[in-house]
């Protein structure tokens, strides 16, 4: 079975800004935000807002239609 049969489509390439954000982050932060960055890269319509909560939840990310694709905005909750 070839790779194209196992994975019918390739993982999206992350924009440079997303890669820059991930570089130097802890694995915990990467695990929290990378799925949303991949979702943004797959649809290429919206940027990502990353919110840091001082509580046990830590970093949270979500697509934000007010942010251009390929951009990240960081906020503190």
Backbone as a printed PyTorch tensor [residue, N CA C, xyz], in Angstrom:
tensor([[[  0.8490,  -1.1740,   0.0000],
         [  0.0000,   0.0000,   0.0000],
         [  0.8920,   1.2330,   0.0000]],

        [[  0.6930,   2.1400,  -0.9520],
         [  1.4980,   3.3530,  -1.0510],
         [  1.0490,   4.4070,  -0.0540]],

        [[  1.9080,   5.3980,   0.1630],
         [  1.6020,   6.4650,   1.1170],
         [  0.3290,   7.2110,   0.7410]],

        [[  0.0740,   7.3810,  -0.5620],
         [ -1.1220,   8.1080,  -0.9730],
         [ -2.3950,   7.3460,  -0.6370]],

        [[ -2.2910,   6.0190,  -0.4820],
         [ -3.4450,   5.2230,  -0.1050],
         [ -3.7140,   5.3290,   1.3860]],

        [[ -2.6780,   5.5210,   2.1820],
         [ -2.8330,   5.6280,   3.6220],
         [ -3.2580,   7.0380,   3.9960]],

        [[ -2.6080,   8.0270,   3.3970],
         [ -2.9030,   9.4280,   3.6600],
         [ -3.3480,  10.0660,   2.3510]],

        [[ -4.6590,  10.2160,   2.1570],
         [ -5.1400,  10.7080,   0.8650],
         [ -4.7820,  12.1640,   0.5880]],

        [[ -4.3800,  12.9050,   1.5820],
         [ -3.9460,  14.2770,   1.3630],
         [ -2.7940,  14.5710,   2.3120]],

        [[ -1.9410,  15.4660,   1.9060],
         [ -0.7420,  15.7890,   2.6860],
         [ -1.0890,  16.7530,   3.8180]],

        [[ -0.2610,  16.7420,   4.8480],
         [ -0.4020,  17.7090,   5.9280],
         [ -0.1080,  19.0870,   5.3520]],

        [[ -0.8760,  20.0970,   5.7590],
         [ -0.6110,  21.4340,   5.2260],
         [  0.7150,  21.9930,   5.7350]],

        [[  1.3580,  22.7620,   4.8860],
         [  2.5850,  23.4570,   5.2680],
         [  2.2010,  24.6500,   6.1320]],

        [[  2.8440,  24.7950,   7.2820],
         [  2.5520,  25.9250,   8.1560],
         [  3.1990,  27.1960,   7.6220]],

        [[  2.4860,  28.3300,   7.6930],
         [  3.1030,  29.6020,   7.3130],
         [  4.3220,  29.8910,   8.1920]],

        [[  5.2250,  30.7030,   7.6730],
         [  6.4730,  31.0130,   8.3810],
         [  6.1980,  31.5630,   9.7850]],

        [[  5.2060,  32.4130,   9.9270],
         [  4.8960,  33.0050,  11.2380],
         [  4.4970,  31.9340,  12.2460]],

        [[  3.7730,  30.9240,  11.8050],
         [  3.3640,  29.8390,  12.7050],
         [  4.5900,  29.0380,  13.1420]],

        [[  5.4710,  28.7440,  12.1890],
         [  6.6920,  28.0090,  12.5110],
         [  7.5520,  28.8030,  13.4920]],

        [[  7.6610,  30.1100,  13.2590],
         [  8.4390,  30.9630,  14.1680],
         [  7.8610,  30.9320,  15.5650]],

        [[  6.5510,  30.9640,  15.6740],
         [  5.9160,  30.9280,  16.9900],
         [  6.2380,  29.6180,  17.7120]],

        [[  6.1880,  28.5080,  16.9970],
         [  6.4200,  27.2010,  17.6160],
         [  7.8650,  27.0080,  18.0500]],

        [[  8.8030,  27.6090,  17.3180],
         [ 10.2190,  27.4670,  17.6690],
         [ 10.4700,  28.0400,  19.0550]],

        [[ 11.0620,  27.2660,  19.8980],
         [ 11.4000,  27.7220,  21.2400],
         [ 10.2940,  27.5650,  22.2670]],

        [[  9.1010,  27.1350,  21.8410],
         [  8.0120,  26.9170,  22.7980],
         [  8.1960,  25.5640,  23.4830]],

        [[  7.6240,  25.4520,  24.6620],
         [  7.6590,  24.1700,  25.3650],
         [  6.7510,  23.1770,  24.6380]],

        [[  6.9840,  21.9080,  24.8660],
         [  6.1630,  20.8790,  24.2250],
         [  4.7020,  21.0260,  24.6400]],

        [[  4.4470,  21.4580,  25.8460],
         [  3.0760,  21.6460,  26.3350],
         [  2.3510,  22.7140,  25.4950]],

        [[  3.0310,  23.8250,  25.2240],
         [  2.4340,  24.8940,  24.4120],
         [  2.2270,  24.3940,  22.9830]],

        [[  3.2210,  23.7340,  22.4230],
         [  3.1030,  23.2010,  21.0680],
         [  1.9140,  22.2580,  20.9670]],

        [[  1.7700,  21.3620,  21.9220],
         [  0.6600,  20.4110,  21.9130],
         [ -0.6900,  21.1220,  22.0000]],

        [[ -0.7250,  22.2510,  22.6980],
         [ -1.9800,  22.9860,  22.8740],
         [ -2.3880,  23.7700,  21.6350]],

        [[ -1.4220,  24.3450,  20.9130],
         [ -1.7770,  25.2620,  19.8260],
         [ -1.5900,  24.6910,  18.4210]],

        [[ -0.7430,  23.6980,  18.2470],
         [ -0.4380,  23.1980,  16.9060],
         [ -1.6690,  22.6840,  16.1480]],

        [[ -2.6070,  21.9840,  16.7900],
         [ -3.7840,  21.5500,  16.0260],
         [ -4.5570,  22.7140,  15.3940]],

        [[ -4.6390,  23.8290,  16.0730],
         [ -5.3480,  24.9910,  15.5320],
         [ -4.5280,  25.6400,  14.4180]],

        [[ -3.2080,  25.6700,  14.5690],
         [ -2.3620,  26.1860,  13.4980],
         [ -2.5120,  25.3330,  12.2420]],

        [[ -2.5710,  24.0230,  12.4060],
         [ -2.7720,  23.1180,  11.2610],
         [ -4.1420,  23.3340,  10.6300]],

        [[ -5.1610,  23.5500,  11.4530],
         [ -6.4970,  23.8060,  10.9350],
         [ -6.5060,  25.0950,  10.1120]],

        [[ -5.8530,  26.1240,  10.6260],
         [ -5.7620,  27.3890,   9.9060],
         [ -5.0390,  27.2000,   8.5780]],

        [[ -3.9480,  26.4590,   8.5930],
         [ -3.1740,  26.2190,   7.3670],
         [ -3.9740,  25.3970,   6.3630]],

        [[ -4.8290,  24.5220,   6.8470],
         [ -5.6230,  23.6930,   5.9430],
         [ -6.6880,  24.5000,   5.2160]],

        [[ -7.3500,  25.4330,   5.9230],
         [ -8.4130,  26.1820,   5.2520],
         [ -7.9390,  27.5240,   4.6750]],

        [[ -6.8180,  28.0430,   5.1840],
         [ -6.1790,  29.2680,   4.6800],
         [ -7.1480,  30.4560,   4.5890]],

        [[ -8.0390,  30.5560,   5.5850],
         [ -8.9920,  31.6680,   5.5880],
         [ -8.8130,  32.6150,   6.7650]],

        [[ -8.3900,  32.0890,   7.9230],
         [ -8.3370,  32.9000,   9.1320],
         [ -7.0200,  32.7020,   9.8650]],

        [[ -6.6290,  33.7300,  10.6080],
         [ -5.4630,  33.6330,  11.4630],
         [ -5.8310,  32.9980,  12.7940]],

        [[ -4.9000,  33.0550,  13.7370],
         [ -5.0600,  32.3610,  15.0130],
         [ -4.8430,  33.3330,  16.1670]],

        [[ -5.7170,  33.2410,  17.1440],
         [ -5.5640,  33.9860,  18.3950],
         [ -5.1530,  32.9710,  19.4580]],

        [[ -4.0420,  33.2720,  20.1380],
         [ -3.5540,  32.4120,  21.2150],
         [ -3.6990,  33.1790,  22.5160]],

        [[ -4.4200,  32.5730,  23.4350],
         [ -4.7060,  33.2050,  24.7180],
         [ -3.9790,  32.4440,  25.8020]],

        [[ -3.2890,  33.1890,  26.6720],
         [ -2.6330,  32.5730,  27.8210],
         [ -3.4970,  32.8070,  29.0490]],

        [[ -3.8990,  31.7220,  29.6710],
         [ -4.6540,  31.7780,  30.9220],
         [ -3.7130,  31.3920,  32.0480]],

        [[ -3.6500,  32.2060,  33.0800],
         [ -2.7350,  31.9390,  34.1890],
         [ -3.1290,  30.6890,  34.9640]],

        [[ -4.3370,  30.2310,  34.8190],
         [ -4.8070,  29.0570,  35.5440],
         [ -4.2630,  27.7650,  34.9640]],

        [[ -4.8800,  26.6680,  35.3190],
         [ -4.3770,  25.3430,  34.9070],
         [ -4.5110,  25.0540,  33.4190]],

        [[ -5.3170,  25.8240,  32.6980],
         [ -5.5050,  25.5360,  31.2750],
         [ -4.3500,  26.0110,  30.4170]],

        [[ -3.5910,  27.0040,  30.8560],
         [ -2.4290,  27.4670,  30.0980],
         [ -2.8090,  28.1300,  28.7970]],

        [[ -2.1720,  27.7290,  27.7040],
         [ -2.4040,  28.3310,  26.3940],
         [ -3.6010,  27.6810,  25.7020]],

        [[ -4.3890,  28.5360,  25.0660],
         [ -5.5050,  28.0700,  24.2400],
         [ -5.4360,  28.8240,  22.9230]],

        [[ -5.7780,  28.1480,  21.8490],
         [ -5.7480,  28.7760,  20.5320],
         [ -7.0800,  28.5540,  19.8420]],

        [[ -7.4660,  29.5230,  19.0160],
         [ -8.6570,  29.3640,  18.1980],
         [ -8.5310,  30.2090,  16.9370]],

        [[ -9.2440,  29.7810,  15.8930],
         [ -9.2840,  30.5530,  14.6580],
         [-10.0270,  31.8500,  14.9360]],

        [[ -9.5700,  32.9220,  14.3130],
         [-10.1960,  34.2310,  14.5120],
         [-10.3470,  34.8900,  13.1510]],

        [[-11.5910,  35.0780,  12.7190],
         [-11.8200,  35.6260,  11.3790],
         [-11.4020,  37.0880,  11.2470]],

        [[-11.1140,  37.7690,  12.3680],
         [-10.6420,  39.1470,  12.2920],
         [ -9.1310,  39.2360,  12.0810]],

        [[ -8.4500,  38.0990,  12.1220],
         [ -6.9980,  38.0420,  11.9430],
         [ -6.7180,  37.4450,  10.5700]],

        [[ -5.8810,  38.1020,   9.7670],
         [ -5.5680,  37.5620,   8.4340],
         [ -4.8620,  36.2040,   8.5370]],

        [[ -5.1190,  35.3650,   7.5420],
         [ -4.4650,  34.0590,   7.4830],
         [ -2.9490,  34.2300,   7.5640]],

        [[ -2.3280,  33.3500,   8.3320],
         [ -0.8720,  33.3460,   8.4610],
         [ -0.3640,  34.2000,   9.6030]],

        [[ -1.2640,  34.9050,  10.2880],
         [ -0.8790,  35.7540,  11.4070],
         [ -1.3550,  35.1610,  12.7300]],

        [[ -0.6230,  35.5160,  13.7900],
         [ -0.9730,  35.0910,  15.1490],
         [ -1.0650,  36.3400,  16.0150]],

        [[ -2.0820,  36.3870,  16.8420],
         [ -2.2160,  37.4360,  17.8500],
         [ -2.2380,  36.7520,  19.2060]],

        [[ -1.3980,  37.2300,  20.1050],
         [ -1.3570,  36.6830,  21.4600],
         [ -2.1000,  37.6110,  22.4080]],

        [[ -2.8830,  37.0280,  23.3040],
         [ -3.6200,  37.7640,  24.3230],
         [ -3.4220,  37.0930,  25.6690]],

        [[ -3.6980,  37.8590,  26.6970],
         [ -3.6930,  37.3110,  28.0570],
         [ -5.1170,  37.4070,  28.5760]],

        [[ -5.6100,  36.3000,  29.1070],
         [ -6.9750,  36.2720,  29.6340],
         [ -6.9700,  36.6910,  31.0780]]])
